């Protein structure tokens, strides 16, 4: 490295990078619970249907009930965070996760289980908003993309761990989802184990600092300086940084829904872009894989234990893709990654649609021919890989960065709410769509992947390397 570049490189690398990494990882524990709670129901669907004697549509409503809670939690999280701080919101979410885990493991009826799932959904919604906002606010700009990626890395790790835990519990119960272990059925343990990471999330929230931007907003400048020194290093002029934050906030008010209104179409254009990103992330059908994969693979002829292993293997692919995104999101930018992902997803989904079109008509036990079965599994994994290395990470990074500071929390809340409502729509429509035509369902998801390409090219901004104060 040339001598002239060496000081610049040292300046770009914060002295306390390990501290920043720990803070981001601790905050992203909410993402781990987000992924765990979202996917753990996958291993319990068949058993719940048998236990309460209900069909696929009623089960879809129970699964989707959590998503209604997610939308509610996402809607209120930003406003609460601006009033009581980011850390307090994490602690509230931790408590809700723990209560939901215990309640979901001990339901007395299907409606009871749905209510506990809604409560867990509120926690997911809060975590989905607060983690990217907090990480963006404590991260040095040069590392912000990779640190913001911790949220998605934690989500996919949570999904993978939930599948591994489900598989382990299933084996302990001799392959029976309703097999009894220590007085409870296996599926109850699957849902109840989440109390452990929920409590860990609460403990970690006690070890990380409040956001410096929140501290400045409530006049706690001395604490803000301490946090900034920890995360940006001693070479940073703290007086200048505090002044930058104050100047950015000088004309700000607490963001409200009204602040998002403007332009010709209700919201400001940047808010609509955030909503569009959130909706496209779900409209490609990614959560069909994580909510229904076990029952989906069983429906095409794979035995229960094998279907759990395939679900876990898909989760590993998800993690690999996320690591790839973390390596490149700050190097090549957000838009190029999103475009690569959209093209890859469209191709993989189209191939899956072709494979599923070969199902045998008129049989209750649907089995794909061997070739099409292999192709369907490969296409599903390619789809997950391209999603993970692009939209899975990029959307969370962009939502944490792209909004002006004055509306960031409120806009992020609206975008996350749109994401959860779209997730709910995909979740409740997949069972009837698959009963009608499984291949047709994947054709629809393919079309949305294709539509995301012009959306990125025309409307999505590139935020690579920009300071948060530049947004807007």
Beta strands, then each sheet from edge to edge (+ up, - down):
strand 1: 180-181
strand 2: 184-185
sheet 1: 1+ 2-
end
